[in-house]
Amino acid sequence: MLRATTATLIAMMSTSAASAEGVYLGYGFAAVNLEQPGYDWGSTNAILMLGYEVNDYLSLEGELSIPISDGQIIVSGTSIDMENEHMGAFAKLSLPTSGSIKPYARLGMVRASYSMSTGASGFSSPDESAFAYGLGAEWEYSEKSGIRLDYSVADFDISEGEVIAITSVYRF
């Protein structure tokens, strides 16, 4: 999973190597939640994002999310630690405005997995892929910097994932 994300990010960077214009990097934090029939859990994750602004309306983004804090569920009196991770590729469709707030929609694919442990034993789910979509806005407080807040959803076979992220963005 990490190899595919790394390859995608390197490919995105190499296409813009001749001109860094339009390339941006983001990092931040996210609340990642997963719902399955009868269970709901989440984790706090670190988010790393690399994007390329094709024009004022379209950007291409790669995203990687790694857990930094586990969630918990109780099953038959046993506490189980849960964590979610994902990577994704998105097309970001922006609505250019004359102000510093830029709303956008994101469409793409994500690959996610979760793991659980009871202390002595653990389990990791197989990677699952799903179509993802979301809405957000970026406040551009300078020509090179901004802060984003977005909400994304992915529907997997038996579960639904939600990500609420706040990300700092730096343009080159």
TAPEGI-V924354 format. One record per residue. N is the residue number from 1. RES is the residue in one letter. D_CENTER is the distance of its C-alpha to the mean C-alpha in whole Angstrom. Layout:
n=(N & N)
res=(RES & RES)
d_center=(D_CENTER & D_CENTER)
This chain:
n=(1 & 2 & 3 & 4 & 5 & 6 & 7 & 8 & 9 & 10 & 11 & 12 & 13 & 14 & 15 & 16 & 17 & 18 & 19 & 20 & 21 & 22 & 23 & 24 & 25 & 26 & 27 & 28 & 29 & 30 & 31 & 32 & 33 & 34 & 35 & 36 & 37 & 38 & 39 & 40 & 41 & 42 & 43 & 44 & 45 & 46 & 47 & 48 & 49 & 50 & 51 & 52 & 53 & 54 & 55 & 56 & 57 & 58 & 59 & 60 & 61 & 62 & 63 & 64 & 65 & 66 & 67 & 68 & 69 & 70 & 71 & 72 & 73 & 74 & 75 & 76 & 77 & 78 & 79 & 80 & 81 & 82 & 83 & 84 & 85 & 86 & 87 & 88 & 89 & 90 & 91 & 92 & 93 & 94 & 95 & 96 & 97 & 98 & 99 & 100 & 101 & 102 & 103 & 104 & 105 & 106 & 107 & 108 & 109 & 110 & 111 & 112 & 113 & 114 & 115 & 116 & 117 & 118 & 119 & 120 & 121 & 122 & 123 & 124 & 125 & 126 & 127 & 128 & 129 & 130 & 131 & 132 & 133 & 134 & 135 & 136 & 137 & 138 & 139 & 140 & 141 & 142 & 143 & 144 & 145 & 146 & 147 & 148 & 149 & 150 & 151 & 152 & 153 & 154 & 155 & 156 & 157 & 158 & 159 & 160 & 161 & 162 & 163 & 164 & 165 & 166 & 167 & 168 & 169 & 170 & 171 & 172)
res=(M & L & R & A & T & T & A & T & L & I & A & M & M & S & T & S & A & A & S & A & E & G & V & Y & L & G & Y & G & F & A & A & V & N & L & E & Q & P & G & Y & D & W & G & S & T & N & A & I & L & M & L & G & Y & E & V & N & D & Y & L & S & L & E & G & E & L & S & I & P & I & S & D & G & Q & I & I & V & S & G & T & S & I & D & M & E & N & E & H & M & G & A & F & A & K & L & S & L & P & T & S & G & S & I & K & P & Y & A & R & L & G & M & V & R & A & S & Y & S & M & S & T & G & A & S & G & F & S & S & P & D & E & S & A & F & A & Y & G & L & G & A & E & W & E & Y & S & E & K & S & G & I & R & L & D & Y & S & V & A & D & F & D & I & S & E & G & E & V & I & A & I & T & S & V & Y & R & F)
d_center=(14 & 14 & 16 & 15 & 12 & 14 & 17 & 14 & 14 & 17 & 18 & 17 & 18 & 22 & 22 & 22 & 24 & 27 & 26 & 23 & 23 & 20 & 18 & 15 & 13 & 11 & 10 & 10 & 9 & 8 & 10 & 9 & 12 & 13 & 17 & 20 & 23 & 25 & 22 & 19 & 17 & 14 & 13 & 12 & 9 & 9 & 6 & 8 & 8 & 11 & 12 & 16 & 17 & 20 & 22 & 22 & 20 & 18 & 15 & 13 & 10 & 8 & 5 & 6 & 6 & 9 & 11 & 14 & 16 & 17 & 18 & 21 & 23 & 27 & 28 & 32 & 32 & 30 & 27 & 24 & 21 & 18 & 14 & 11 & 9 & 7 & 6 & 6 & 9 & 9 & 13 & 12 & 16 & 17 & 20 & 22 & 24 & 27 & 26 & 23 & 20 & 19 & 17 & 15 & 13 & 11 & 12 & 11 & 10 & 8 & 10 & 10 & 13 & 14 & 17 & 20 & 23 & 27 & 28 & 30 & 28 & 24 & 23 & 19 & 18 & 18 & 15 & 15 & 13 & 13 & 13 & 10 & 11 & 10 & 12 & 12 & 15 & 15 & 18 & 20 & 22 & 23 & 24 & 21 & 19 & 17 & 15 & 12 & 11 & 9 & 9 & 8 & 10 & 11 & 14 & 15 & 19 & 20 & 17 & 14 & 11 & 10 & 7 & 9 & 7 & 10 & 10 & 13 & 14 & 17 & 18 & 21)
